[in-house]
Amino acid sequence: MSGWLFLLPLVLFNLFVILIPSAYSVWYSFTDWTGISDRANFVGLENYRNLLDDPEFVQGLIHNVLWTLFFLVVPMTMGLFGAYALSRVSRFRLLFRTLYFIPYIVASVVNASIWRSILDPQQGFGDLLRINPLGDPEIALWSVEFVNNWAWWGFLVVVFLAAMQGVSPSLYEAATMDGASATRQFFSVTLPAIRPTFAFLGLMTIIWSFLAFDYVYILTQGGPAGSTDLLSTVAYRNAFSNLQGGYASATGIVMALISGAAVTGYLIVRRAREWET
């Protein structure tokens, strides 16, 4: 009973902030609610059927998939090898770890505003290369991903480094005695030992990628010509600009289902592999 009493504040917080709003979102996704009126007529699956015929939704979904693939490959690789490089350093490790982590703890509004000035086609980096990184539909999405990756990969470095420091030194000693090189030790000792952490960060990257919003909205607001639209920006525009609250709720439910599928897949793999962490 005492344990439940300690948990009660958190349970109530989740009930009123997460569960009840989530239930309302599910209900509104089956209505024509505008987002500002009290009237919400039940329309069944009409919102979900319209999603499949909506070019903005399809484009946002494609961009979300590309966004996820980018963050599963580029920052994960950078974070993994960055952490391994730091694990081999004995001096100034804390300093480097702090420097890598600073972009992650700085507010996304600040980070995005700084990079928008850096990439400015008239006064910034874009002027030097005679390009418009955030205004060219061909490279705008990659430019936003680059900015977001700058803030994200340092977090991965810190987490991977913590996992690597938990690997038993005796494993490396045995590998060294067997004549394994540093590269061989990384692939045969380090990676298998931190596999649960690697899988968990991959899961969080997938979930986070389908919830990404702040950097895109601050830098481009989904433009130019929808070239950086994600599902989140499409839902935001439908909810607050087009006054289609029910339709936006359907988009949000689809995003939640995708994240739920990722979590379910991770739990199945974790149980099959008997991972403890």
Secondary structure per residue as TSV (DSSP state, phi and psi in degrees):
chain	resnum	aa	ss	phi	psi
A	1	M	-	360.0	-41.1
A	2	S	H	-64.2	-36.9
A	3	G	H	-62.1	-43.9
A	4	W	H	-65.6	-34.0
A	5	L	H	-65.0	-37.9
A	6	F	H	-67.5	-33.1
A	7	L	H	-80.2	-16.8
A	8	L	H	-55.9	-45.4
A	9	P	H	-59.0	-40.8
A	10	L	H	-68.8	-39.4
A	11	V	H	-62.2	-44.4
A	12	L	H	-64.9	-39.7
A	13	F	H	-61.5	-47.0
A	14	N	H	-66.0	-33.3
A	15	L	I	-63.9	-48.2
A	16	F	I	-84.7	-25.8
A	17	V	I	-97.2	-29.1
A	18	I	I	-116.7	-57.0
A	19	L	I	-67.9	-48.2
A	20	I	H	-65.6	-47.8
A	21	P	H	-59.9	-35.1
A	22	S	H	-64.9	-40.9
A	23	A	H	-63.5	-40.8
A	24	Y	H	-62.9	-38.8
A	25	S	H	-62.8	-41.4
A	26	V	H	-62.1	-45.2
A	27	W	H	-63.1	-47.4
A	28	Y	H	-65.5	-24.9
A	29	S	T	-66.9	-15.1
A	30	F	T	-103.7	16.5
A	31	T	B	-128.8	175.4
A	32	D	-	-102.7	29.7
A	33	W	-	-56.2	135.3
A	34	T	-	-85.6	-19.0
A	35	G	S	102.4	-15.5
A	36	I	S	-125.3	-17.6
A	37	S	S	-101.2	164.4
A	38	D	S	-83.5	-14.0
A	39	R	-	-81.8	130.2
A	40	A	-	-144.7	99.3
A	41	N	-	-84.8	135.6
A	42	F	B	-70.1	127.7
A	43	V	-	-123.3	8.1
A	44	G	T	68.6	-133.0
A	45	L	T	-92.9	15.1
A	46	E	H	-59.6	-42.0
A	47	N	H	-61.6	-40.6
A	48	Y	H	-70.6	-35.3
A	49	R	H	-67.2	-37.9
A	50	N	H	-67.5	-27.3
A	51	L	H	-59.7	-40.6
A	52	L	H	-67.1	-24.9
A	53	D	T	-99.4	3.7
A	54	D	-	-92.0	113.0
A	55	P	H	-63.4	-31.2
A	56	E	H	-66.9	-41.3
A	57	F	H	-64.9	-46.0
A	58	V	H	-62.0	-43.9
A	59	Q	H	-64.0	-42.2
A	60	G	H	-62.7	-39.0
A	61	L	H	-65.0	-42.9
A	62	I	H	-61.8	-44.3
A	63	H	H	-63.8	-36.5
A	64	N	H	-64.1	-39.6
A	65	V	H	-64.4	-44.9
A	66	L	H	-62.9	-41.1
A	67	W	H	-60.1	-45.3
A	68	T	H	-63.8	-45.6
A	69	L	H	-60.7	-41.3
A	70	F	H	-60.4	-47.3
A	71	F	H	-77.1	-18.3
A	72	L	H	-78.8	-21.6
A	73	V	H	-103.5	-59.9
A	74	V	H	-68.7	-62.9
A	75	P	H	-66.3	-32.3
A	76	M	H	-64.7	-42.0
A	77	T	H	-66.5	-45.3
A	78	M	H	-62.0	-43.8
A	79	G	H	-65.5	-38.5
A	80	L	H	-65.6	-50.4
A	81	F	H	-75.8	-28.6
A	82	G	H	-64.6	-42.1
A	83	A	H	-66.4	-39.3
A	84	Y	H	-66.0	-37.8
A	85	A	H	-64.3	-41.0
A	86	L	H	-67.3	-33.2
A	87	S	H	-67.4	-19.8
A	88	R	T	-92.1	-3.2
A	89	V	-	-99.5	132.8
A	90	S	-	-99.5	-25.9
A	91	R	S	-109.5	143.5
A	92	F	S	62.7	22.5
A	93	R	H	-64.0	-43.4
A	94	L	H	-63.0	-38.3
A	95	L	H	-63.1	-47.8
A	96	F	H	-64.4	-40.5
A	97	R	H	-62.7	-38.7
A	98	T	H	-66.5	-43.4
A	99	L	H	-62.7	-39.8
A	100	Y	H	-66.0	-32.6
A	101	F	H	-84.7	-20.7
A	102	I	H	-56.5	-47.4
A	103	P	H	-58.3	-28.8
A	104	Y	H	-72.5	-34.9
A	105	I	H	-88.2	-12.6
A	106	V	S	-74.4	139.9
A	107	A	-	-55.8	138.9
A	108	S	H	-60.3	-31.8
A	109	V	H	-62.3	-41.2
A	110	V	H	-67.7	-49.0
A	111	N	H	-56.9	-48.7
A	112	A	H	-65.2	-38.7
A	113	S	H	-65.8	-39.7
A	114	I	H	-63.9	-45.8
A	115	W	H	-71.3	-28.3
A	116	R	H	-64.7	-36.3
A	117	S	H	-71.6	-39.0
A	118	I	H	-63.8	-39.5
A	119	L	T	-90.1	6.7
A	120	D	-	-57.0	130.5
A	121	P	T	-73.4	-9.4
A	122	Q	T	-109.9	-33.1
A	123	Q	T	-124.3	-6.6
A	124	G	S	-115.2	-149.9
A	125	F	H	-61.2	-35.4
A	126	G	H	-62.2	-30.9
A	127	D	H	-68.5	-34.8
A	128	L	H	-66.8	-38.4
A	129	L	H	-96.3	0.2
A	130	R	T	58.0	42.9
A	131	I	-	-133.6	165.3
A	132	N	-	-121.9	88.1
A	133	P	T	-57.2	-34.8
A	134	L	T	-98.0	-5.7
A	135	G	T	-111.6	-6.9
A	136	D	-	-95.4	116.9
A	137	P	T	-57.1	-24.2
A	138	E	T	-74.8	-28.8
A	139	I	T	-125.1	0.4
A	140	A	H	-61.9	-44.2
A	141	L	H	-63.8	-42.1
A	142	W	H	-66.5	-33.1
A	143	S	H	-66.9	-42.9
A	144	V	H	-65.5	-40.0
A	145	E	H	-62.8	-39.4
A	146	F	H	-60.2	-45.9
A	147	V	H	-63.7	-45.0
A	148	N	H	-66.1	-37.0
A	149	N	H	-64.3	-35.1
A	150	W	H	-57.7	-35.9
A	151	A	H	-87.1	-21.5
A	152	W	H	-92.6	-36.9
A	153	W	H	-69.6	-26.8
A	154	G	H	-63.2	-35.1
A	155	F	H	-62.8	-42.4
A	156	L	H	-64.2	-37.9
A	157	V	H	-58.0	-47.7
A	158	V	H	-63.9	-43.5
A	159	V	H	-68.2	-45.8
A	160	F	H	-61.7	-39.7
A	161	L	H	-63.6	-41.4
A	162	A	H	-61.7	-39.2
A	163	A	H	-67.9	-40.2
A	164	M	H	-66.6	-33.9
A	165	Q	H	-70.2	-15.2
A	166	G	T	-88.6	-3.7
A	167	V	S	-73.9	134.6
A	168	S	-	-62.6	127.3
A	169	P	H	-60.2	-25.3
A	170	S	H	-63.2	-29.0
A	171	L	H	-65.5	-41.5
A	172	Y	H	-69.7	-36.4
A	173	E	H	-63.6	-42.6
A	174	A	H	-65.2	-40.1
A	175	A	H	-65.9	-38.1
A	176	T	H	-64.8	-41.7
A	177	M	H	-64.4	-29.6
A	178	D	T	-83.0	1.3
A	179	G	T	85.5	17.5
A	180	A	-	-74.2	135.1
A	181	S	-	-76.1	173.3
A	182	A	H	-61.9	-38.8
A	183	T	H	-65.5	-42.9
A	184	R	H	-64.2	-38.1
A	185	Q	H	-65.3	-36.8
A	186	F	I	-63.2	-46.9
A	187	F	I	-80.2	-27.3
A	188	S	I	-99.7	-20.0
A	189	V	I	-117.6	-55.0
A	190	T	I	-65.8	-53.0
A	191	L	H	-60.4	-47.8
A	192	P	H	-61.4	-33.5
A	193	A	H	-71.1	-31.5
A	194	I	T	-104.9	16.0
A	195	R	H	-57.2	-42.2
A	196	P	H	-60.4	-41.3
A	197	T	H	-65.2	-40.6
A	198	F	H	-61.3	-44.5
A	199	A	H	-67.1	-38.6
A	200	F	H	-65.9	-42.7
A	201	L	H	-66.8	-33.9
A	202	G	H	-62.5	-41.8
A	203	L	H	-62.2	-47.8
A	204	M	H	-63.1	-33.6
A	205	T	H	-65.5	-41.1
A	206	I	H	-63.6	-47.4
A	207	I	H	-62.5	-47.4
A	208	W	H	-63.4	-37.1
A	209	S	H	-63.4	-36.3
A	210	F	H	-82.8	-5.2
A	211	L	H	-109.0	0.2
A	212	A	-	-59.1	134.9
A	213	F	-	-150.6	-48.1
A	214	D	H	-59.4	-50.3
A	215	Y	H	-64.5	-40.4
A	216	V	H	-64.6	-46.6
A	217	Y	H	-67.3	-39.8
A	218	I	H	-69.7	-40.3
A	219	L	H	-81.6	-42.9
A	220	T	T	-134.2	-15.7
A	221	Q	T	55.7	30.8
A	222	G	T	91.8	-10.1
A	223	G	-	-90.5	-176.1
A	224	P	S	-78.7	140.0
A	225	A	T	56.0	36.2
A	226	G	T	73.3	11.9
A	227	S	T	-71.5	-15.6
A	228	T	T	-119.2	13.9
A	229	D	-	-64.1	134.3
A	230	L	-	-116.0	172.3
A	231	L	H	-59.3	-35.0
A	232	S	H	-66.4	-42.1
A	233	T	H	-71.3	-34.0
A	234	V	H	-64.3	-45.1
A	235	A	H	-63.5	-41.2
A	236	Y	H	-62.6	-43.7
A	237	R	H	-66.4	-40.7
A	238	N	H	-66.2	-36.7
A	239	A	H	-74.8	-44.4
A	240	F	H	-108.0	-17.8
A	241	S	T	-104.8	-44.0
A	242	N	S	-91.9	-5.1
A	243	L	-	54.3	47.0
A	244	Q	-	-118.6	69.8
A	245	G	H	-62.5	-40.2
A	246	G	H	-65.8	-42.0
A	247	Y	H	-65.5	-41.0
A	248	A	H	-64.8	-35.7
A	249	S	H	-63.4	-37.7
A	250	A	H	-62.6	-40.5
A	251	T	H	-61.8	-42.8
A	252	G	H	-63.1	-37.8
A	253	I	H	-65.6	-39.1
A	254	V	H	-62.1	-42.5
A	255	M	H	-61.0	-41.1
A	256	A	H	-65.9	-38.3
A	257	L	H	-65.4	-38.4
A	258	I	H	-64.0	-44.7
A	259	S	H	-64.0	-39.7
A	260	G	H	-63.5	-38.1
A	261	A	H	-63.9	-39.5
A	262	A	H	-64.2	-42.6
A	263	V	H	-64.5	-43.4
A	264	T	H	-61.7	-43.8
A	265	G	H	-61.6	-40.2
A	266	Y	H	-63.9	-44.1
A	267	L	H	-64.8	-36.7
A	268	I	H	-65.5	-45.3
A	269	V	H	-64.9	-41.2
A	270	R	H	-62.2	-42.1
A	271	R	H	-69.5	-39.1
A	272	A	H	-65.8	-36.3
A	273	R	H	-86.9	-9.9
A	274	E	T	58.3	46.2
A	275	W	-	-77.1	138.5
A	276	E	-	-95.3	-21.5
A	277	T	-	-131.7	360.0
